[in-house]
C-alpha cells in the first residue's frame, strides 16, 4: 500500500514539474515558426502529389532531426514512403446514333485501365427519370457493377456539371485496381433522350505516384512495446480559384495548426525523458483525398500495441465552449477524454464531447482507421465547423488564427497526456467495426 502511495506522489510531482517546464519549451515564438512556415505561400497549399507537399515534408523532417527523434522501425529516414496510381483520362470519344457527343456533355467514371471500348456487346443503355431526384439515381448508377451509357435530361444540367467537374480530375487508386482484369465504366450523357446505337472509346494514362507520411519516434523505457501516437495531417488543397487576387489555399488551421501541435509535443516529450511507452509522432499525407496516409501507417502497426492516438485537427480558433476548451471526437467510445480531463484538474482548460456528432467527425479524420481496429484513437479540435467561413478556402491563413488558442491547446494536450505517456493510465479500447 505504501509503495502505491509513493508511486502516486511521484506521478503527481512529475506532473507539477512538467507544468513548470512546458512554458519554456512550447513558446509563442516556436509555434509561430512552425505554423507560419507550413502555411506560407512557398508551400503552395501542400496539395498531395505537388512540389509544395514535398517542401512541407522536408521542413517537418528538419524539425524532427533538430528535436532528436528516431525514424520508425525499418525506415532509413523520417519519410514513410508508399505509392498510389493516378489514372487521368487523356481522350474520350462517344457517338450515339452516328453523332459525336460534345465533351462538355460527357462524364465518365470508373476507368482504371489504359484503354476501354464500349459497344452493344458489353454495355447497356439506361435513362434517369427526370421526375425523380438526381442525386439518388446518380449514386445508384455508380453502384451498378456493369458498363452503362446513362442518359440524363437537360433539367439536371447544373448538378451534372458539378459532378462532371469532380470526376474529370485524375483518380487515385491502388495497384490492385490497375491490375484488375476488368473495369466497369459508367458514361453519363447530358441532353439525350434516347439512343439506338452507340460506340465509345476511352484512353487513360496511368502514373505511379509517391506519397509520404513523415514520422519520428521517442523509444519508451519499461513499456517500450506499448505505443502512443500523436498525429496531424500536413496536406491541404493546393491552388484554388482566385479570390481577391489570392489562389493559394494555405491551410493554416486545416491542418498546419494540428501539425504544429504534433511537432511541438515531440519537442516537449523529448526534453522530459520520462516516457515509459514508445511515442510516435506522425504527419499524415493525403487526408484531404481519402486518408491514404493514415491507412498506410495503420497497416504497418499491430493495432493491439497502440495504447492511444491523439489526432490533432484544426485548433486555430476558440471552440464553441469558449477560451481554454477543446472537444474530443468519439468521447463516449472510450474513457480517453476522462483520463485527459483528470490530468487537467486544477487548470483552466476543459475537454468536451464532440458537439457536432451529426457531422460524423469521428470517422472523417485520420484517427478513423485505428479507431475501427479498436484503438482509443480520437481527434482533438476546436473548430466551429458549422460556422467556419474559412474552412477549405484561400482565406485559411495565419492572419485568421488565434495563436494563443493554439498554445493553450497544445499545452493542455501535453499535460493531459502525461499519465498515458508515462504508463500510468491505459484508455479503454473502442469496439472494433465489423
C-alpha beads as a LAMMPS data file, in Angstrom:
LAMMPS data file: protein, C-alpha beads

434 atoms
433 bonds

1 atom types
1 bond types

-500.0 500.0 xlo xhi
-500.0 500.0 ylo yhi
-500.0 500.0 zlo zhi

Masses

1 110.0

Atoms # bond

1 1 1 0.000 0.000 0.000
2 1 1 2.851 2.353 0.874
3 1 1 4.502 1.603 -2.467
4 1 1 1.344 2.589 -4.355
5 1 1 1.095 5.788 -2.313
6 1 1 4.672 6.797 -3.064
7 1 1 4.223 5.988 -6.757
8 1 1 1.177 8.265 -6.828
9 1 1 3.152 11.028 -5.132
10 1 1 5.957 10.612 -7.645
11 1 1 3.480 10.818 -10.501
12 1 1 1.962 13.999 -9.066
13 1 1 5.381 15.569 -8.593
14 1 1 6.252 14.698 -12.196
15 1 1 3.068 16.352 -13.463
16 1 1 3.837 19.514 -11.467
17 1 1 7.420 19.635 -12.773
18 1 1 6.209 19.142 -16.339
19 1 1 3.806 22.041 -15.946
20 1 1 6.697 24.270 -14.874
21 1 1 8.856 23.249 -17.838
22 1 1 6.245 23.457 -20.550
23 1 1 6.144 27.238 -20.931
24 1 1 9.874 27.279 -21.613
25 1 1 9.621 24.588 -24.288
26 1 1 6.374 25.329 -26.139
27 1 1 6.691 29.057 -26.741
28 1 1 4.824 31.540 -28.903
29 1 1 7.982 32.089 -30.943
30 1 1 8.378 28.353 -31.613
31 1 1 4.779 27.698 -32.627
32 1 1 4.783 30.812 -34.812
33 1 1 7.860 29.499 -36.609
34 1 1 6.177 26.172 -37.299
35 1 1 2.764 27.325 -38.402
36 1 1 3.965 30.314 -40.407
37 1 1 6.346 28.092 -42.354
38 1 1 3.820 25.328 -43.013
39 1 1 1.120 27.781 -44.126
40 1 1 3.379 30.057 -46.166
41 1 1 2.791 30.671 -49.875
42 1 1 6.084 28.877 -50.508
43 1 1 4.351 25.594 -49.617
44 1 1 1.777 26.229 -52.390
45 1 1 -1.094 24.855 -50.340
46 1 1 0.627 21.498 -49.634
47 1 1 -1.513 19.540 -52.092
48 1 1 -0.760 15.837 -52.409
49 1 1 1.468 14.974 -55.408
50 1 1 2.804 18.549 -55.764
51 1 1 6.208 20.144 -55.067
52 1 1 4.587 22.062 -52.215
53 1 1 3.915 18.983 -50.119
54 1 1 7.481 17.802 -50.704
55 1 1 8.718 21.131 -49.301
56 1 1 6.461 20.733 -46.280
57 1 1 7.732 17.183 -45.672
58 1 1 11.332 18.381 -45.877
59 1 1 10.604 21.082 -43.290
60 1 1 8.959 18.608 -40.891
61 1 1 11.900 16.237 -41.328
62 1 1 14.307 19.027 -40.404
63 1 1 12.313 19.774 -37.238
64 1 1 12.295 16.099 -36.239
65 1 1 16.054 15.979 -36.724
66 1 1 16.557 19.061 -34.524
67 1 1 14.402 17.517 -31.813
68 1 1 16.381 14.270 -31.952
69 1 1 13.654 11.820 -32.946
70 1 1 14.422 8.425 -34.460
71 1 1 12.861 7.038 -37.672
72 1 1 10.183 4.376 -37.470
73 1 1 11.466 0.832 -37.103
74 1 1 12.518 -0.403 -40.546
75 1 1 12.720 3.070 -42.091
76 1 1 16.012 4.709 -43.083
77 1 1 14.727 8.235 -42.582
78 1 1 11.650 10.114 -41.375
79 1 1 9.692 9.578 -44.599
80 1 1 7.357 6.609 -44.663
81 1 1 7.015 6.313 -48.421
82 1 1 4.357 4.360 -50.295
83 1 1 2.735 4.547 -53.729
84 1 1 -0.619 5.095 -55.352
85 1 1 -1.582 5.250 -59.015
86 1 1 -3.190 8.203 -60.730
87 1 1 -5.477 7.473 -63.650
88 1 1 -6.052 10.510 -65.874
89 1 1 -8.308 10.491 -68.904
90 1 1 -6.417 11.679 -71.981
91 1 1 -9.102 11.164 -74.628
92 1 1 -12.729 10.103 -74.897
93 1 1 -14.993 9.680 -77.885
94 1 1 -18.605 8.585 -77.852
95 1 1 -21.030 8.502 -80.753
96 1 1 -24.763 7.996 -80.305
97 1 1 -26.787 7.248 -83.420
98 1 1 -23.887 8.395 -85.587
99 1 1 -23.357 11.778 -83.866
100 1 1 -20.367 12.550 -81.657
101 1 1 -21.238 13.896 -78.206
102 1 1 -19.622 17.193 -77.196
103 1 1 -17.074 16.792 -74.340
104 1 1 -18.983 19.209 -72.084
105 1 1 -21.958 16.830 -72.182
106 1 1 -19.927 13.781 -71.121
107 1 1 -18.962 12.465 -67.708
108 1 1 -17.018 9.227 -67.338
109 1 1 -16.410 7.294 -64.115
110 1 1 -14.658 4.055 -63.270
111 1 1 -11.811 3.874 -65.790
112 1 1 -8.852 2.033 -64.273
113 1 1 -7.240 0.604 -67.407
114 1 1 -5.325 2.333 -70.159
115 1 1 -7.835 1.648 -72.947
116 1 1 -11.563 0.867 -72.879
117 1 1 -14.003 0.297 -75.738
118 1 1 -17.751 0.075 -75.219
119 1 1 -20.382 -1.264 -77.594
120 1 1 -23.644 -3.183 -77.521
121 1 1 -21.854 -6.419 -76.655
122 1 1 -20.638 -5.196 -73.270
123 1 1 -22.740 -2.138 -72.358
124 1 1 -26.387 -1.294 -71.688
125 1 1 -28.279 1.993 -72.083
126 1 1 -30.377 3.409 -69.247
127 1 1 -32.076 6.750 -68.636
128 1 1 -32.556 8.675 -65.413
129 1 1 -36.141 9.561 -64.579
130 1 1 -36.432 13.365 -64.934
131 1 1 -39.259 13.384 -62.364
132 1 1 -37.164 11.806 -59.594
133 1 1 -34.293 13.356 -57.584
134 1 1 -31.000 13.312 -59.467
135 1 1 -28.537 12.502 -56.685
136 1 1 -30.147 9.246 -55.541
137 1 1 -30.394 7.970 -59.121
138 1 1 -26.823 9.047 -59.880
139 1 1 -25.451 7.199 -56.847
140 1 1 -27.402 4.104 -57.787
141 1 1 -25.791 4.138 -61.230
142 1 1 -22.312 4.434 -59.691
143 1 1 -23.012 1.330 -57.609
144 1 1 -24.127 -0.721 -60.600
145 1 1 -21.452 -3.284 -61.364
146 1 1 -21.758 -3.176 -65.144
147 1 1 -20.908 -0.905 -68.077
148 1 1 -23.639 1.608 -68.819
149 1 1 -24.475 4.584 -71.007
150 1 1 -26.647 6.750 -68.741
151 1 1 -28.836 9.371 -70.443
152 1 1 -29.599 12.485 -68.374
153 1 1 -32.307 15.075 -69.016
154 1 1 -31.175 18.665 -69.576
155 1 1 -33.138 19.795 -66.483
156 1 1 -30.320 18.257 -64.415
157 1 1 -27.617 20.319 -66.153
158 1 1 -26.435 22.175 -63.037
159 1 1 -25.988 19.028 -60.974
160 1 1 -24.468 17.205 -63.922
161 1 1 -21.832 19.924 -64.374
162 1 1 -20.994 19.906 -60.683
163 1 1 -20.361 16.159 -60.660
164 1 1 -18.567 16.282 -64.020
165 1 1 -16.054 18.784 -62.625
166 1 1 -15.351 16.375 -59.762
167 1 1 -14.996 13.238 -61.877
168 1 1 -12.875 14.960 -64.519
169 1 1 -9.996 15.062 -62.034
170 1 1 -7.445 12.213 -62.019
171 1 1 -8.500 9.226 -59.940
172 1 1 -6.176 7.865 -57.246
173 1 1 -6.231 4.058 -56.953
174 1 1 -4.239 1.126 -55.593
175 1 1 -2.038 -1.187 -57.620
176 1 1 -4.631 -3.980 -57.349
177 1 1 -7.129 -1.742 -59.157
178 1 1 -4.680 -1.177 -62.010
179 1 1 -4.056 -4.916 -62.328
180 1 1 -7.744 -5.809 -62.322
181 1 1 -8.656 -7.792 -65.429
182 1 1 -11.973 -5.976 -65.870
183 1 1 -13.059 -2.383 -65.432
184 1 1 -16.625 -1.169 -65.012
185 1 1 -17.245 2.126 -66.817
186 1 1 -20.182 4.464 -66.435
187 1 1 -20.741 7.071 -69.171
188 1 1 -23.186 9.853 -68.342
189 1 1 -24.554 11.821 -71.302
190 1 1 -26.415 15.091 -70.818
191 1 1 -29.248 16.168 -73.104
192 1 1 -30.007 12.850 -74.832
193 1 1 -33.485 11.349 -74.513
194 1 1 -32.857 8.119 -76.429
195 1 1 -30.138 6.067 -78.086
196 1 1 -30.445 3.232 -80.556
197 1 1 -26.832 2.733 -81.496
198 1 1 -23.578 3.846 -79.886
199 1 1 -19.823 3.362 -79.745
200 1 1 -17.357 4.678 -77.180
201 1 1 -13.588 4.669 -76.777
202 1 1 -11.604 5.953 -73.812
203 1 1 -7.877 6.183 -73.204
204 1 1 -6.209 6.928 -69.891
205 1 1 -2.700 7.494 -68.615
206 1 1 -1.628 5.579 -65.509
207 1 1 1.160 7.099 -63.420
208 1 1 2.807 5.716 -60.284
209 1 1 2.851 8.480 -57.655
210 1 1 4.812 8.564 -54.375
211 1 1 3.225 9.636 -51.108
212 1 1 4.967 10.023 -47.781
213 1 1 3.995 10.310 -44.164
214 1 1 6.655 11.950 -42.001
215 1 1 7.131 10.062 -38.746
216 1 1 9.548 10.056 -35.830
217 1 1 9.875 8.073 -32.606
218 1 1 10.904 8.531 -28.987
219 1 1 11.585 4.983 -27.728
220 1 1 9.940 4.007 -24.463
221 1 1 11.514 2.525 -21.364
222 1 1 9.716 -0.024 -19.205
223 1 1 6.741 -0.291 -21.599
224 1 1 8.523 0.205 -24.920
225 1 1 6.270 -2.239 -26.798
226 1 1 3.222 -0.101 -25.996
227 1 1 2.712 2.777 -28.436
228 1 1 1.167 6.226 -28.097
229 1 1 0.599 8.100 -31.360
230 1 1 0.407 11.874 -31.831
231 1 1 -0.648 12.989 -35.298
232 1 1 -1.873 15.719 -37.614
233 1 1 -2.231 15.817 -41.401
234 1 1 0.097 18.135 -43.279
235 1 1 -1.538 18.056 -46.719
236 1 1 -4.123 20.581 -47.892
237 1 1 -5.877 21.669 -51.104
238 1 1 -3.159 23.463 -53.070
239 1 1 -4.243 26.142 -55.555
240 1 1 -7.929 27.025 -55.909
241 1 1 -9.970 29.506 -57.900
242 1 1 -8.646 33.033 -57.362
243 1 1 -10.478 35.150 -54.781
244 1 1 -9.415 38.784 -54.306
245 1 1 -6.136 38.075 -56.044
246 1 1 -5.301 35.018 -53.902
247 1 1 -5.408 31.448 -55.160
248 1 1 -3.312 29.536 -52.583
249 1 1 -5.270 27.542 -50.003
250 1 1 -2.667 27.862 -47.250
251 1 1 -4.438 25.563 -44.785
252 1 1 -3.196 27.401 -41.705
253 1 1 -5.894 25.938 -39.460
254 1 1 -6.507 22.844 -41.613
255 1 1 -4.154 21.403 -40.613
256 1 1 -0.938 23.342 -40.160
257 1 1 -2.233 24.047 -36.646
258 1 1 -2.523 20.331 -35.817
259 1 1 0.821 19.517 -37.417
260 1 1 2.397 22.342 -35.412
261 1 1 0.938 20.836 -32.238
262 1 1 2.301 17.399 -33.092
263 1 1 5.835 18.746 -33.662
264 1 1 5.732 20.887 -30.509
265 1 1 4.611 17.868 -28.469
266 1 1 7.517 15.864 -29.871
267 1 1 9.913 18.582 -28.678
268 1 1 8.274 18.687 -25.264
269 1 1 8.288 14.953 -24.582
270 1 1 11.815 14.579 -25.893
271 1 1 13.033 17.040 -23.260
272 1 1 11.100 15.281 -20.459
273 1 1 12.912 11.954 -20.949
274 1 1 10.349 10.113 -18.844
275 1 1 8.097 8.344 -21.332
276 1 1 7.707 4.719 -20.319
277 1 1 5.774 3.999 -23.520
278 1 1 7.123 4.495 -27.041
279 1 1 5.856 7.702 -28.622
280 1 1 5.259 8.058 -32.359
281 1 1 4.814 11.485 -33.942
282 1 1 3.424 11.430 -37.464
283 1 1 2.384 13.991 -40.058
284 1 1 -0.073 12.232 -42.354
285 1 1 -0.320 12.831 -46.081
286 1 1 -3.398 12.626 -48.322
287 1 1 -6.045 13.171 -45.631
288 1 1 -7.879 15.502 -47.979
289 1 1 -8.144 12.920 -50.775
290 1 1 -9.138 9.830 -48.836
291 1 1 -6.984 9.383 -45.736
292 1 1 -4.401 7.306 -47.601
293 1 1 -1.542 8.260 -45.287
294 1 1 -3.298 7.177 -42.098
295 1 1 -4.440 3.938 -43.745
296 1 1 -0.929 3.002 -44.805
297 1 1 0.500 3.896 -41.396
298 1 1 -2.133 1.759 -39.662
299 1 1 -1.358 -1.227 -41.877
300 1 1 2.262 -1.183 -40.687
301 1 1 1.344 -1.428 -36.995
302 1 1 -0.188 -4.063 -34.805
303 1 1 -3.226 -2.133 -33.540
304 1 1 -3.158 -4.137 -30.309
305 1 1 0.169 -2.453 -29.487
306 1 1 -1.292 1.059 -29.772
307 1 1 -2.499 2.271 -26.380
308 1 1 -3.876 5.621 -27.582
309 1 1 -3.869 8.035 -30.509
310 1 1 -4.035 11.814 -30.181
311 1 1 -5.014 13.092 -33.620
312 1 1 -4.994 16.890 -33.684
313 1 1 -7.004 18.758 -36.289
314 1 1 -7.844 22.462 -36.553
315 1 1 -7.059 24.082 -33.193
316 1 1 -6.537 27.604 -34.543
317 1 1 -9.611 29.295 -33.073
318 1 1 -11.769 29.227 -29.947
319 1 1 -14.205 26.333 -29.708
320 1 1 -17.912 26.895 -29.193
321 1 1 -17.301 26.271 -25.482
322 1 1 -15.098 29.380 -25.181
323 1 1 -11.495 30.057 -24.166
324 1 1 -9.329 27.210 -22.897
325 1 1 -11.571 24.481 -24.268
326 1 1 -11.444 21.830 -26.971
327 1 1 -13.617 18.898 -27.964
328 1 1 -12.811 15.232 -28.464
329 1 1 -14.500 13.195 -31.185
330 1 1 -15.910 9.836 -30.140
331 1 1 -15.790 10.951 -26.498
332 1 1 -18.262 8.275 -25.397
333 1 1 -16.442 5.419 -27.128
334 1 1 -13.653 5.105 -24.508
335 1 1 -12.511 6.768 -21.268
336 1 1 -9.745 8.614 -23.165
337 1 1 -11.390 12.009 -22.558
338 1 1 -11.985 11.349 -18.863
339 1 1 -8.308 10.500 -18.363
340 1 1 -7.253 13.695 -20.102
341 1 1 -9.599 15.808 -18.005
342 1 1 -8.449 14.149 -14.790
343 1 1 -4.873 15.185 -15.591
344 1 1 -6.019 18.785 -16.094
345 1 1 -7.537 19.068 -12.620
346 1 1 -6.656 22.461 -11.165
347 1 1 -6.129 24.089 -14.576
348 1 1 -8.456 26.336 -16.563
349 1 1 -8.630 24.030 -19.570
350 1 1 -11.511 21.622 -20.179
351 1 1 -12.180 18.968 -22.814
352 1 1 -15.735 18.443 -24.040
353 1 1 -17.543 15.772 -26.078
354 1 1 -17.869 16.493 -29.800
355 1 1 -20.806 18.910 -30.265
356 1 1 -21.101 18.116 -33.984
357 1 1 -21.955 14.415 -33.862
358 1 1 -24.342 14.775 -36.806
359 1 1 -21.304 15.517 -38.994
360 1 1 -19.682 12.177 -38.072
361 1 1 -16.287 13.825 -37.461
362 1 1 -15.030 10.769 -35.563
363 1 1 -14.807 8.806 -38.806
364 1 1 -13.822 11.746 -41.026
365 1 1 -10.249 12.283 -39.855
366 1 1 -7.027 10.310 -39.601
367 1 1 -7.964 8.668 -36.306
368 1 1 -10.669 6.643 -38.056
369 1 1 -8.581 3.729 -39.349
370 1 1 -7.036 2.841 -35.992
371 1 1 -10.320 3.512 -34.186
372 1 1 -12.034 0.984 -36.441
373 1 1 -9.402 -1.545 -35.307
374 1 1 -10.199 -1.000 -31.636
375 1 1 -7.611 1.634 -30.720
376 1 1 -8.719 4.512 -28.454
377 1 1 -7.934 6.871 -31.329
378 1 1 -9.587 10.271 -31.034
379 1 1 -9.356 13.656 -32.718
380 1 1 -8.907 16.809 -30.656
381 1 1 -10.200 20.006 -32.256
382 1 1 -11.548 23.476 -31.507
383 1 1 -13.056 24.243 -34.902
384 1 1 -16.608 25.531 -35.074
385 1 1 -17.174 23.536 -38.220
386 1 1 -20.801 24.629 -38.626
387 1 1 -19.903 28.340 -38.940
388 1 1 -16.248 28.312 -40.033
389 1 1 -16.229 30.558 -43.119
390 1 1 -12.511 29.990 -43.790
391 1 1 -12.650 26.168 -43.965
392 1 1 -11.366 24.892 -47.326
393 1 1 -10.933 28.384 -48.751
394 1 1 -7.983 30.599 -49.700
395 1 1 -8.759 32.633 -46.562
396 1 1 -7.484 29.917 -44.208
397 1 1 -4.295 31.862 -43.453
398 1 1 -2.125 32.595 -40.434
399 1 1 -3.747 36.006 -40.010
400 1 1 -7.108 34.347 -39.218
401 1 1 -5.692 32.282 -36.338
402 1 1 -5.726 32.846 -32.597
403 1 1 -2.216 31.696 -31.778
404 1 1 -2.845 31.931 -28.029
405 1 1 -5.620 29.385 -28.519
406 1 1 -3.177 27.100 -30.320
407 1 1 -0.641 27.471 -27.498
408 1 1 -3.147 26.758 -24.736
409 1 1 -4.491 23.712 -26.563
410 1 1 -1.041 22.235 -27.212
411 1 1 -0.047 22.695 -23.578
412 1 1 -3.325 21.169 -22.417
413 1 1 -2.721 18.100 -24.587
414 1 1 0.843 17.822 -23.288
415 1 1 -0.285 17.936 -19.651
416 1 1 -3.350 15.758 -20.093
417 1 1 -1.485 13.009 -21.947
418 1 1 1.250 12.659 -19.313
419 1 1 -0.236 9.723 -17.404
420 1 1 -0.781 7.819 -20.665
421 1 1 2.724 8.626 -21.908
422 1 1 4.233 7.588 -18.563
423 1 1 2.372 4.297 -18.495
424 1 1 0.124 5.125 -15.547
425 1 1 -3.212 5.189 -17.379
426 1 1 -4.460 2.988 -20.228
427 1 1 -7.636 4.090 -22.034
428 1 1 -10.328 1.503 -22.627
429 1 1 -10.497 0.031 -26.115
430 1 1 -13.042 1.095 -28.695
431 1 1 -15.317 -1.662 -30.040
432 1 1 -13.959 -2.793 -33.403
433 1 1 -16.001 -2.099 -36.502
434 1 1 -17.166 -5.264 -38.219

Bonds

1 1 1 2
2 1 2 3
3 1 3 4
4 1 4 5
5 1 5 6
6 1 6 7
7 1 7 8
8 1 8 9
9 1 9 10
10 1 10 11
11 1 11 12
12 1 12 13
13 1 13 14
14 1 14 15
15 1 15 16
16 1 16 17
17 1 17 18
18 1 18 19
19 1 19 20
20 1 20 21
21 1 21 22
22 1 22 23
23 1 23 24
24 1 24 25
25 1 25 26
26 1 26 27
27 1 27 28
28 1 28 29
29 1 29 30
30 1 30 31
31 1 31 32
32 1 32 33
33 1 33 34
34 1 34 35
35 1 35 36
36 1 36 37
37 1 37 38
38 1 38 39
39 1 39 40
40 1 40 41
41 1 41 42
42 1 42 43
43 1 43 44
44 1 44 45
45 1 45 46
46 1 46 47
47 1 47 48
48 1 48 49
49 1 49 50
50 1 50 51
51 1 51 52
52 1 52 53
53 1 53 54
54 1 54 55
55 1 55 56
56 1 56 57
57 1 57 58
58 1 58 59
59 1 59 60
60 1 60 61
61 1 61 62
62 1 62 63
63 1 63 64
64 1 64 65
65 1 65 66
66 1 66 67
67 1 67 68
68 1 68 69
69 1 69 70
70 1 70 71
71 1 71 72
72 1 72 73
73 1 73 74
74 1 74 75
75 1 75 76
76 1 76 77
77 1 77 78
78 1 78 79
79 1 79 80
80 1 80 81
81 1 81 82
82 1 82 83
83 1 83 84
84 1 84 85
85 1 85 86
86 1 86 87
87 1 87 88
88 1 88 89
89 1 89 90
90 1 90 91
91 1 91 92
92 1 92 93
93 1 93 94
94 1 94 95
95 1 95 96
96 1 96 97
97 1 97 98
98 1 98 99
99 1 99 100
100 1 100 101
101 1 101 102
102 1 102 103
103 1 103 104
104 1 104 105
105 1 105 106
106 1 106 107
107 1 107 108
108 1 108 109
109 1 109 110
110 1 110 111
111 1 111 112
112 1 112 113
113 1 113 114
114 1 114 115
115 1 115 116
116 1 116 117
117 1 117 118
118 1 118 119
119 1 119 120
120 1 120 121
121 1 121 122
122 1 122 123
123 1 123 124
124 1 124 125
125 1 125 126
126 1 126 127
127 1 127 128
128 1 128 129
129 1 129 130
130 1 130 131
131 1 131 132
132 1 132 133
133 1 133 134
134 1 134 135
135 1 135 136
136 1 136 137
137 1 137 138
138 1 138 139
139 1 139 140
140 1 140 141
141 1 141 142
142 1 142 143
143 1 143 144
144 1 144 145
145 1 145 146
146 1 146 147
147 1 147 148
148 1 148 149
149 1 149 150
150 1 150 151
151 1 151 152
152 1 152 153
153 1 153 154
154 1 154 155
155 1 155 156
156 1 156 157
157 1 157 158
158 1 158 159
159 1 159 160
160 1 160 161
161 1 161 162
162 1 162 163
163 1 163 164
164 1 164 165
165 1 165 166
166 1 166 167
167 1 167 168
168 1 168 169
169 1 169 170
170 1 170 171
171 1 171 172
172 1 172 173
173 1 173 174
174 1 174 175
175 1 175 176
176 1 176 177
177 1 177 178
178 1 178 179
179 1 179 180
180 1 180 181
181 1 181 182
182 1 182 183
183 1 183 184
184 1 184 185
185 1 185 186
186 1 186 187
187 1 187 188
188 1 188 189
189 1 189 190
190 1 190 191
191 1 191 192
192 1 192 193
193 1 193 194
194 1 194 195
195 1 195 196
196 1 196 197
197 1 197 198
198 1 198 199
199 1 199 200
200 1 200 201
201 1 201 202
202 1 202 203
203 1 203 204
204 1 204 205
205 1 205 206
206 1 206 207
207 1 207 208
208 1 208 209
209 1 209 210
210 1 210 211
211 1 211 212
212 1 212 213
213 1 213 214
214 1 214 215
215 1 215 216
216 1 216 217
217 1 217 218
218 1 218 219
219 1 219 220
220 1 220 221
221 1 221 222
222 1 222 223
223 1 223 224
224 1 224 225
225 1 225 226
226 1 226 227
227 1 227 228
228 1 228 229
229 1 229 230
230 1 230 231
231 1 231 232
232 1 232 233
233 1 233 234
234 1 234 235
235 1 235 236
236 1 236 237
237 1 237 238
238 1 238 239
239 1 239 240
240 1 240 241
241 1 241 242
242 1 242 243
243 1 243 244
244 1 244 245
245 1 245 246
246 1 246 247
247 1 247 248
248 1 248 249
249 1 249 250
250 1 250 251
251 1 251 252
252 1 252 253
253 1 253 254
254 1 254 255
255 1 255 256
256 1 256 257
257 1 257 258
258 1 258 259
259 1 259 260
260 1 260 261
261 1 261 262
262 1 262 263
263 1 263 264
264 1 264 265
265 1 265 266
266 1 266 267
267 1 267 268
268 1 268 269
269 1 269 270
270 1 270 271
271 1 271 272
272 1 272 273
273 1 273 274
274 1 274 275
275 1 275 276
276 1 276 277
277 1 277 278
278 1 278 279
279 1 279 280
280 1 280 281
281 1 281 282
282 1 282 283
283 1 283 284
284 1 284 285
285 1 285 286
286 1 286 287
287 1 287 288
288 1 288 289
289 1 289 290
290 1 290 291
291 1 291 292
292 1 292 293
293 1 293 294
294 1 294 295
295 1 295 296
296 1 296 297
297 1 297 298
298 1 298 299
299 1 299 300
300 1 300 301
301 1 301 302
302 1 302 303
303 1 303 304
304 1 304 305
305 1 305 306
306 1 306 307
307 1 307 308
308 1 308 309
309 1 309 310
310 1 310 311
311 1 311 312
312 1 312 313
313 1 313 314
314 1 314 315
315 1 315 316
316 1 316 317
317 1 317 318
318 1 318 319
319 1 319 320
320 1 320 321
321 1 321 322
322 1 322 323
323 1 323 324
324 1 324 325
325 1 325 326
326 1 326 327
327 1 327 328
328 1 328 329
329 1 329 330
330 1 330 331
331 1 331 332
332 1 332 333
333 1 333 334
334 1 334 335
335 1 335 336
336 1 336 337
337 1 337 338
338 1 338 339
339 1 339 340
340 1 340 341
341 1 341 342
342 1 342 343
343 1 343 344
344 1 344 345
345 1 345 346
346 1 346 347
347 1 347 348
348 1 348 349
349 1 349 350
350 1 350 351
351 1 351 352
352 1 352 353
353 1 353 354
354 1 354 355
355 1 355 356
356 1 356 357
357 1 357 358
358 1 358 359
359 1 359 360
360 1 360 361
361 1 361 362
362 1 362 363
363 1 363 364
364 1 364 365
365 1 365 366
366 1 366 367
367 1 367 368
368 1 368 369
369 1 369 370
370 1 370 371
371 1 371 372
372 1 372 373
373 1 373 374
374 1 374 375
375 1 375 376
376 1 376 377
377 1 377 378
378 1 378 379
379 1 379 380
380 1 380 381
381 1 381 382
382 1 382 383
383 1 383 384
384 1 384 385
385 1 385 386
386 1 386 387
387 1 387 388
388 1 388 389
389 1 389 390
390 1 390 391
391 1 391 392
392 1 392 393
393 1 393 394
394 1 394 395
395 1 395 396
396 1 396 397
397 1 397 398
398 1 398 399
399 1 399 400
400 1 400 401
401 1 401 402
402 1 402 403
403 1 403 404
404 1 404 405
405 1 405 406
406 1 406 407
407 1 407 408
408 1 408 409
409 1 409 410
410 1 410 411
411 1 411 412
412 1 412 413
413 1 413 414
414 1 414 415
415 1 415 416
416 1 416 417
417 1 417 418
418 1 418 419
419 1 419 420
420 1 420 421
421 1 421 422
422 1 422 423
423 1 423 424
424 1 424 425
425 1 425 426
426 1 426 427
427 1 427 428
428 1 428 429
429 1 429 430
430 1 430 431
431 1 431 432
432 1 432 433
433 1 433 434
